Amino acid sequence: MAHRPSTKEQLRKLKKLVRGRKKALILLQDNPDPDAIASAGGLRLLLKEAAGCETTIAHSGIVGRSENRMMLKYLGLKMRNADELDLEQYDLVTMVDTQPVFGNNPVNDEQRVDVVIDHHEWAESTRQVEFSDIRAHYGATSTIIAEYLFESDLELPTPLATALLYGIQSDTQEFGRATSDADIAVFTQLYPQANKRYLSHIENTQEPREYFTAVSRGLHDTRTYQNTAVCWLGRTINPDMTGEVADLLMRLEGADWVLCEGLFRGVLYMSLRTTQRESNASNVAKEIVADMGTAGGHEMLAGGQITVPRNSFKEADKLRKQVERNFLNHFKIDHRCRRRLVSRSVERHHEKTP
Ligand SMILES: [Mn+2]
């Protein structure tokens, strides 16, 4: 196996690269999650210390979930819409928690990227980036960023320590999936510095009524096929809902794989989950999305997106059915063994209840 440079060596290289840069940009995935947001906060501090950079954090898409909006506020981060920025204006372009070709970020083929720090499966094109640190065996990008911060001997403000801790906790689902010793070590080191009251607050964020409508619709539209569950949310309130409902469905007895799809602003989003540690959800996601869109992820969870012509519901429905067919074919599952998750009789019964 090739020599993996230590965090110390990487940090030295990164500092050398950023020296003298004035305007830095940190790009995130389109609908950033807690890990991405915390990583951006950490990298911003690193860049400020290393080069005194003025930093802009940007992404396309929206910050949908309440917990993510809360985190931004707590960290005092302002997010810009990447589509409204001239990326050429920046003399340092960085990415965290995603990579240039993933298709879930604003970077196109021509865009120069200088720094990529991520824990998703390595993409070949990331090799062209001057500085990359890809640790696919890590549960969170927050872990990598925290290692850099520790190595720099920087004092972490409480909100940042708390956010990084939550980034690790939420990406690993409290260490239930894809966790390395490094995630646990960093988590343990951050823990005394984190604000536990805030942590419990963010873990239990309240959601608007529409959230429950979306979950309910999703459950009613879930079908099981042997050890898999397939869910179609239809038009949904935000792109994070597919991951949210997929996680919920993973709690179904006997479910080893879950596929959840939803349409949001002209994009069909899909989330894939598996209990099987030795599987490669990322490869399955790429296979079932095929040339319709882009996909990527980790061993136990992955996602993808497909642009829907004219934001048409009919087109989206066709595309999601194709993804479902590809999914069932991949596992050689007979389409006819389908069962509703929530039985009709239960629904009727409830309708009668006053
Ligand atoms: Mn992540």
Boltz pocket constraint, residues with backbone or C-beta under 6 A from the ligand:
constraints:
  - pocket:
      binder: B
      contacts: [[A, 35], [A, 36], [A, 97], [A, 119], [A, 139], [A, 140], [A, 141], [A, 171]]
      max_distance: 6.0
